[in-house]
Amino acid sequence: MKCGFDSRWTYMKYDFDTVTDRRNTDSVKWDVRENELPMWVADMDFKTAPEILEAIQRRLDNGIFGYSTLPEEWALSYVHWWDKRHSFKTDVSWFSFCTGVIPIISCAIREFTEPGDNVLIQAPVYNAFYNIIRNCDRNVVESLLTYRFGEYSMDFEDLEAKLSDPGTKMFVLCNPHNPVGRIWSREDLQKVGELCKKHGVLVISDEIHCDITDPDILYTPFASVSECCMQNSITAMAPTKCFNIAGIQSAAAMTPNPDLRTRIEKALYRNLANEPNAFAVAATVAAFEHGDRWLDEMRNYIYQNKQTVLDYVRNNIPGLYVVPSRATYLLWLDCSAFTSDSLSFAAEIRRKTGLFLSYGTQYGEAGKQFLRFNIACPRKLLLDGLDRLRRALC
Ligand SMILES: Cc1ncc(COP(=O)(O)O)c(C=O)c1O
């Protein structure tokens, strides 16, 4: 589907080329040795939008950081964003604040399922899904995505078999999908919605990557697909991934279903996950009300980075296959020509060259011949990473 935004901008206003030193900032990603280059955990090496920095600065200048309320403009900024960016009409009353998408999913698991129940995910998938399901003493049930002719798709037969198990109570959808970079089609989502409804399984749709798509490409919000999808789901959304403000800890649980909303709000409250810190509201509102252009330029930059990787790999690293991706800034590298043990393979690359990538089995056994490569960085770092990868593999 086409998105009209990108073609509006005729010149680049923002700088994504400058390398910012993130060492000694208590960054999870950059807590590495001097010669190492981290391209693993999903945050970006770009400064966030100046519009967000200004909003945070204004809040900072007040100098007092007591407890915060949640003004209506917070939910309104989500309503505006989903409408203008994804043509999806929502209402302020549908949104509940949470400190993160993972806390939303974790609270939902505890609220809507019992210990010993099955929570279904589509593997390979974001590693935290496994951890939170297990930490809640629920069973992880995987429906493997089909990997055929170098592309991923949903296996609906397997999905239905697992949804129809009476022990399965919840399905955590990743839309768009981390790590394989797929944007699920309206038809896929419709089928998921119908199958989940038929088997009485609640859908939690994690849409944190929804704004990082290739230029002119849109994703489809799960809840926008049909009344059935809308009423049987809670969507988790945030500005944190696409504006690089994960440390601000701000997200929203969205559902128009009043019963689900009452229960998720209670669960967020019980788990102390519903209180915004002093910067969460200012950063979120600035992102969604004033971040359009920065985001579009960032998406263009990521797209160019993707093309750089594809060209580089084609010309320099025979045997490596980059799985086609229309969303996220994470590339899923098929290394089956080199290994079926991604953990030791990634460790060896790191030891030899200092390049720190995520190993595929973090995302389930289905990732055993894959590495995940985070390309959200200035091109200079990307080229350094590619050069290290070539040295390790060739
Ligand atoms: C699919 C997905 N969901 C959730 C998160 C983390 O969300 P939060 O930091 O808001 O808990 C990530 C981070 O990489 C992610 O990829």
The ligand as an SDF file (V2000), in Angstrom:
LIG
                    3D

 16 16  0  0  0  0  0  0  0  0999 V2000
    8.7440   -6.8960   18.6550 C   0  0  0  0  0  0  0  0  0  0  0  0
    9.2340   -6.1150   19.8280 C   0  0  0  0  0  0  0  0  0  0  0  0
    8.3980   -5.8710   20.8610 N   0  0  0  0  0  0  0  0  0  0  0  0
    8.7860   -5.1620   21.9490 C   0  0  0  0  0  0  0  0  0  0  0  0
   10.0770   -4.6660   22.0470 C   0  0  0  0  0  0  0  0  0  0  0  0
   10.4910   -3.9330   23.2870 C   0  0  0  0  0  0  0  0  0  0  0  0
    9.4990   -3.0570   23.6790 O   0  0  0  0  0  0  0  0  0  0  0  0
    9.6080   -2.2260   25.0460 P   0  0  0  0  0  0  0  0  0  0  0  0
   11.0140   -1.7220   25.1310 O   0  0  0  0  0  0  0  0  0  0  0  0
    8.6010   -1.1320   24.8740 O   0  0  0  0  0  0  0  0  0  0  0  0
    9.2470   -3.1620   26.1490 O   0  0  0  0  0  0  0  0  0  0  0  0
   10.9810   -4.9020   20.9950 C   0  0  0  0  0  0  0  0  0  0  0  0
   12.3610   -4.4160   21.0950 C   0  0  0  0  0  0  0  0  0  0  0  0
   13.2050   -4.7090   20.3010 O   0  0  0  0  0  0  0  0  0  0  0  0
   10.5460   -5.6340   19.8690 C   0  0  0  0  0  0  0  0  0  0  0  0
   11.3570   -5.8900   18.8410 O   0  0  0  0  0  0  0  0  0  0  0  0
  1  2  1  0
  2  3  1  0
  2 15  2  0
  3  4  2  0
  4  5  1  0
  5  6  1  0
  5 12  2  0
  6  7  1  0
  7  8  1  0
  8  9  2  0
  8 10  1  0
  8 11  1  0
 12 13  1  0
 12 15  1  0
 13 14  2  0
 15 16  1  0
M  END
$$$$
